[in-house]
Amino acid sequence: MKFLPAVSIIAMSVSSAFAQNFEPAPYELTDGFSIIPQVTAGVRYDDNIYNDEFNSTSSSIYILKPSIKFGTDDGINRYGGLYELTSATYSKGSEDNFLDHNIALLAHTEFSAKHRTDFKFGFANLHEDRGDGLTETNPNFFAEPLKYNALTARGYYQYGGLTSLMRIGGGVAYGNKTYQNFVEQTKYSDSNGLRFFADADYQVGDVTFLTFDLFSTDIQYDHLRVNSDSRDNVDSRALIGLKWKGLGKTTGTMKAGYQYKTFDNDNRESFSGNTANIGLAWKPVEYSTFNIHLNRDAEDSDTVGDYIEVLGASIGWDHNWTEKLNSSVQFIYSNEDYIGASRSDDTSNALFYVDYSFTRWLKVTAGYEFTTKDSTAANISYDKNAANIGVVVAL
């Protein structure tokens, strides 16, 4: 069960002598409570919407994404949230159209200089494109994208002053994923996870901390296929590392440790081995940043095998050419070995995007993405080119 989804945004730009930096203005409804509405509209062209190895299908996709942020912030305590709706219409045909909803709430409270809590709640009604996820080998088996609900909740308490030698914290998190259509085929991937975690930061330098992380997640699947072994498992990890900010123009986190994933059913192979998470940002000048990320761990599989051994890496460059013109280049690689199945995947992504602000409330975005995937399993490998252009409007 994956607690942290990832999202990529692609973009490009134009110029204007009257441009100003894009900076949406909060609209104050009451004393201290503000909203920030925003609308993104654009078109994306994808030359392989089903991620097909041999017979690719192309389509233009018209996207409308209104959103609203809301909340209050007194400089110490923060309360608020976000609602976002995403509507997509395919030129190829209406069967792949989707409408996604996403809402998130948060509350950060500091009771004193040494006591603080964070609460987060999220609910999303989302989709899986045909040719992705559960439908990756046979997108035409389903007449429309798979729909699912995802719920997350997290509570965290930390003790220690922000300038103290040591801070410790802990909490609990819950996640649930439930498919909403084609339930006779998809119900076996309905799952929930309950995580208990603890962490600590110990200052070893002016801007450097020694970090400790412990967590254990109990992952349960709601349904079991006939003549199939249960996928219920407990995923436990312990990591130690360093994190710093502003050391030699870099900010980063380096954590390494041990992961143990054990299944309730002895017929499934457990995992025990090293896990690592490394993130580094180098800012040689104020307007340019280089980012590097590496990770290694074992994750649950949505399709075949007992679990997936994942090795991921990415490198990116963000650059502000002017106050209005920004660009970003990113290269992403992942290797996924499916333990308990004869399958190994290598996926590479190259992304380029830029945006240009006409005014404080208007910017244009556009860009290009290339994806190539090689797999030892049949009907999984594919190449994809995608480009988009859009406009973002705010108050």
Buried (B, 14 or more C-beta within 10 A) or exposed (E): BEEEEEEEEBBBBEEEEEBBEBEBEBEEEEEEBBBBBBEBBBBBBBEBBBBBBEEBBBBBBBBBBBBBBBBBBEEEEBBBBBBBBBBBBBEEEEEBBBBBEBBBBBBBEBEEEEEBBBBBBBBBBBBBBBBBBBBBBEBEEBEBBBBBBBBBBBBBBBBBEEEBEEBBBBBBBBBBBBBEBBEEBBBBBBBBBBBBBEBBBBBEEEEBBBBBBBBBBBBBBBEEEEEEBBBBBBBBBBBBBBBBEEEEEBBBBBBEBEBBBBBBEEEBEBBEEEBBBBBBBBBEEEEEBBBBBBBBBBBBBBBEBBBBBBBBBBBBBBBBEEEBBBBBBBEBBBBBBBBBBEBBBBBEBBBBBBBBBBBBBBBBBBBBBBBBBEBBBEBBBBBBBBBBBBBBBBE
